[in-house]
Amino acid sequence: PDDLAAQGRDDAQEASGAEWKQLQLFRRALRALALSIGRGMLTLGSLTPDLTEALPIPKIKLTGVVPPKGIQVSLDFEHEGIVRLVGSIGGVASLSEWPGFHNGVAAGLRVSIPRGGGAHRGDDVTRTWVAYNRPRKLNHTHAGFLMALGLQGYLAALAP
């Protein structure tokens, strides 16, 4: 969790700072929401998947710690201050959906591309492995994961 240290704030301001905490956490969360794009570039093709296990997709952490008591605060996308801020940039739903999608793409891009490419590209990724990685409830992260597999030619395993 991020440290939401109050620089230049006194105790009176801190007591009424629920909105301040949410806005500070939101500001720091924007960075966390964008990290998956960089992770996708940095780890491109760096993992040979174990076809007996699901591919691990890291969670996006949206919590912070308020010192000195160490109170943990979770980002509330429905908080009125955040809704007011993001209303003009696509709404609150896009704040969690697109980063989740990009997180899935970053995880899928980690899968290594087989040497040689061509018609045999993606032979080591099977239909069973792709289905095994499907979550119980479909989400944006899984959609991004499938897109990354498709970009690398691995979805040929799904063709009949």
DOKE-947656 format. One record per residue (C-alpha): z negated, x negated, y; residue number from 1. Coordinates in Angstrom, 2 decimals. Example, Ala and Ser with C-alpha at 12.3 -4.5 7.8 and 13.67 -1.06 7.14 Angstrom:
+---------+---------+---------+------+
|      zz |      xx |      yy | numi |
+---------+---------+---------+------+
|   -7.80 |  -12.30 |   -4.50 |    1 |
|   -7.14 |  -13.67 |   -1.06 |    2 |
+---------+---------+---------+------+
This chain:
+---------+---------+---------+------+
|      zz |      xx |      yy | numi |
+---------+---------+---------+------+
|    0.00 |    0.00 |    0.00 |    1 |
|    0.70 |   -1.02 |    3.57 |    2 |
|   -2.20 |   -1.97 |    5.87 |    3 |
|   -2.25 |    0.46 |    8.82 |    4 |
|   -4.43 |   -1.68 |   11.08 |    5 |
|   -4.98 |   -0.09 |   14.47 |    6 |
|   -4.17 |   -2.73 |   17.03 |    7 |
|   -5.53 |   -1.89 |   20.47 |    8 |
|   -7.07 |    1.44 |   19.42 |    9 |
|  -10.72 |    2.30 |   19.94 |   10 |
|  -12.94 |    4.46 |   17.70 |   11 |
|  -12.45 |    7.62 |   19.79 |   12 |
|   -8.71 |    7.40 |   19.31 |   13 |
|   -9.16 |    6.60 |   15.63 |   14 |
|  -11.27 |    9.72 |   15.02 |   15 |
|   -8.46 |   12.00 |   16.16 |   16 |
|   -5.75 |    9.89 |   14.59 |   17 |
|   -4.49 |   11.89 |   11.60 |   18 |
|   -1.11 |   12.23 |   13.27 |   19 |
|   -1.20 |    8.58 |   14.35 |   20 |
|   -1.86 |    7.51 |   10.73 |   21 |
|    1.06 |    9.57 |    9.46 |   22 |
|    3.42 |    8.25 |   12.12 |   23 |
|    2.37 |    4.63 |   11.50 |   24 |
|    2.81 |    5.10 |    7.77 |   25 |
|    6.18 |    6.74 |    8.36 |   26 |
|    7.32 |    3.81 |   10.49 |   27 |
|    6.36 |    1.36 |    7.73 |   28 |
|    7.73 |    3.64 |    5.01 |   29 |
|   11.20 |    3.46 |    6.55 |   30 |
|   11.22 |   -0.21 |    5.56 |   31 |
|   10.07 |    0.61 |    2.02 |   32 |
|   12.75 |    3.30 |    1.74 |   33 |
|   15.45 |    0.75 |    2.59 |   34 |
|   14.26 |   -2.03 |    0.26 |   35 |
|   16.13 |   -0.70 |   -2.76 |   36 |
|   19.50 |   -1.42 |   -1.11 |   37 |
|   18.58 |   -5.09 |   -0.72 |   38 |
|   17.13 |   -5.18 |   -4.24 |   39 |
|   20.45 |   -3.87 |   -5.57 |   40 |
|   22.35 |   -6.67 |   -3.87 |   41 |
|   19.88 |   -9.34 |   -4.91 |   42 |
|   19.62 |   -8.37 |   -8.59 |   43 |
|   23.26 |   -7.42 |   -9.24 |   44 |
|   24.10 |   -8.03 |  -12.90 |   45 |
|   20.83 |   -9.83 |  -13.62 |   46 |
|   19.57 |   -7.77 |  -16.58 |   47 |
|   20.93 |   -7.42 |  -20.07 |   48 |
|   19.54 |   -4.05 |  -21.14 |   49 |
|   17.54 |   -3.61 |  -24.32 |   50 |
|   19.35 |   -0.62 |  -25.77 |   51 |
|   16.21 |    0.49 |  -27.60 |   52 |
|   14.29 |    1.04 |  -24.36 |   53 |
|   14.85 |    2.98 |  -21.17 |   54 |
|   15.84 |    0.96 |  -18.12 |   55 |
|   12.81 |    0.59 |  -15.83 |   56 |
|   13.34 |    2.08 |  -12.37 |   57 |
|   10.64 |    1.03 |   -9.89 |   58 |
|    8.87 |    3.75 |   -7.92 |   59 |
|    9.06 |    3.85 |   -4.13 |   60 |
|    5.50 |    3.53 |   -2.83 |   61 |
|    4.73 |    5.59 |    0.27 |   62 |
|    1.02 |    4.99 |    0.71 |   63 |
|   -1.01 |    3.00 |    3.19 |   64 |
|   -4.58 |    1.77 |    3.61 |   65 |
|   -6.53 |    2.35 |    6.82 |   66 |
|   -9.02 |   -0.47 |    7.49 |   67 |
|  -11.93 |   -1.10 |    7.71 |   68 |
|  -13.01 |    1.58 |    5.23 |   69 |
|   -9.94 |    1.16 |    3.03 |   70 |
|   -9.03 |    4.85 |    3.07 |   71 |
|   -5.74 |    5.41 |    1.27 |   72 |
|   -3.24 |    7.65 |    3.07 |   73 |
|   -0.12 |    9.12 |    1.45 |   74 |
|    2.95 |    9.89 |    3.52 |   75 |
|    3.35 |   13.63 |    4.06 |   76 |
|    7.00 |   14.43 |    4.77 |   77 |
|    5.96 |   17.93 |    5.83 |   78 |
|    3.60 |   16.68 |    8.59 |   79 |
|    4.63 |   18.26 |   11.88 |   80 |
|    4.93 |   14.92 |   13.70 |   81 |
|    7.34 |   13.59 |   11.08 |   82 |
|    9.30 |   16.84 |   10.94 |   83 |
|    9.68 |   16.64 |   14.73 |   84 |
|   10.90 |   13.04 |   14.51 |   85 |
|   13.43 |   13.48 |   11.72 |   86 |
|   14.76 |   16.92 |   12.55 |   87 |
|   17.70 |   15.38 |   14.35 |   88 |
|   18.67 |   12.88 |   11.65 |   89 |
|   19.36 |   15.18 |    8.71 |   90 |
|   15.99 |   16.71 |    7.99 |   91 |
|   13.00 |   15.82 |    5.91 |   92 |
|   14.70 |   16.31 |    2.54 |   93 |
|   17.17 |   13.50 |    3.22 |   94 |
|   14.26 |   11.09 |    3.77 |   95 |
|   13.23 |   11.25 |    0.13 |   96 |
|   16.52 |   12.12 |   -1.58 |   97 |
|   18.80 |    9.35 |   -0.31 |   98 |
|   16.29 |    6.53 |   -0.84 |   99 |
|   15.70 |    7.83 |   -4.37 |  100 |
|   19.45 |    7.83 |   -4.99 |  101 |
|   19.79 |    4.27 |   -3.68 |  102 |
|   16.80 |    3.23 |   -5.80 |  103 |
|   18.64 |    4.51 |   -8.88 |  104 |
|   21.83 |    2.69 |   -7.85 |  105 |
|   19.86 |   -0.55 |   -7.41 |  106 |
|   18.33 |   -0.17 |  -10.88 |  107 |
|   21.72 |    0.56 |  -12.46 |  108 |
|   23.40 |   -2.38 |  -10.73 |  109 |
|   20.90 |   -4.71 |  -12.44 |  110 |
|   22.66 |   -4.03 |  -15.75 |  111 |
|   24.83 |   -7.05 |  -16.54 |  112 |
|   28.59 |   -6.67 |  -16.74 |  113 |
|   30.00 |   -7.87 |  -20.08 |  114 |
|   32.17 |  -11.00 |  -20.01 |  115 |
|   35.88 |  -10.41 |  -20.28 |  116 |
|   35.99 |   -6.89 |  -18.85 |  117 |
|   39.25 |   -5.10 |  -19.65 |  118 |
|   39.50 |   -2.28 |  -22.17 |  119 |
|   36.26 |   -3.25 |  -23.93 |  120 |
|   34.19 |   -3.09 |  -20.78 |  121 |
|   30.97 |   -1.20 |  -21.39 |  122 |
|   31.12 |   -1.32 |  -25.21 |  123 |
|   27.53 |   -2.57 |  -25.36 |  124 |
|   26.22 |    0.48 |  -23.48 |  125 |
|   26.31 |    3.44 |  -25.83 |  126 |
|   26.34 |    7.18 |  -25.26 |  127 |
|   22.88 |    7.30 |  -26.89 |  128 |
|   21.43 |    4.76 |  -24.43 |  129 |
|   22.80 |    6.66 |  -21.42 |  130 |
|   21.34 |    9.92 |  -22.79 |  131 |
|   18.03 |    8.17 |  -23.59 |  132 |
|   17.71 |    7.17 |  -19.92 |  133 |
|   18.05 |   10.79 |  -18.79 |  134 |
|   14.79 |   12.11 |  -17.33 |  135 |
|   13.40 |   15.51 |  -18.35 |  136 |
|   14.01 |   16.81 |  -14.84 |  137 |
|   17.22 |   15.57 |  -13.24 |  138 |
|   16.71 |   13.92 |   -9.88 |  139 |
|   18.45 |   11.85 |   -7.23 |  140 |
|   17.27 |    8.58 |   -8.77 |  141 |
|   19.03 |    9.39 |  -12.04 |  142 |
|   22.19 |   10.39 |  -10.14 |  143 |
|   22.19 |    6.96 |   -8.46 |  144 |
|   21.62 |    5.28 |  -11.82 |  145 |
|   24.66 |    7.08 |  -13.26 |  146 |
|   26.74 |    6.11 |  -10.24 |  147 |
|   25.86 |    2.45 |  -10.72 |  148 |
|   26.79 |    2.62 |  -14.40 |  149 |
|   30.09 |    4.26 |  -13.45 |  150 |
|   30.84 |    1.62 |  -10.82 |  151 |
|   30.48 |   -1.05 |  -13.49 |  152 |
|   32.59 |    0.78 |  -16.05 |  153 |
|   29.73 |    1.60 |  -18.42 |  154 |
|   30.32 |    5.35 |  -18.42 |  155 |
|   33.34 |    4.80 |  -20.65 |  156 |
|   30.74 |    5.08 |  -23.42 |  157 |
|   30.48 |    8.80 |  -22.60 |  158 |
|   34.17 |    9.47 |  -23.20 |  159 |
|   34.93 |   11.22 |  -26.50 |  160 |
+---------+---------+---------+------+
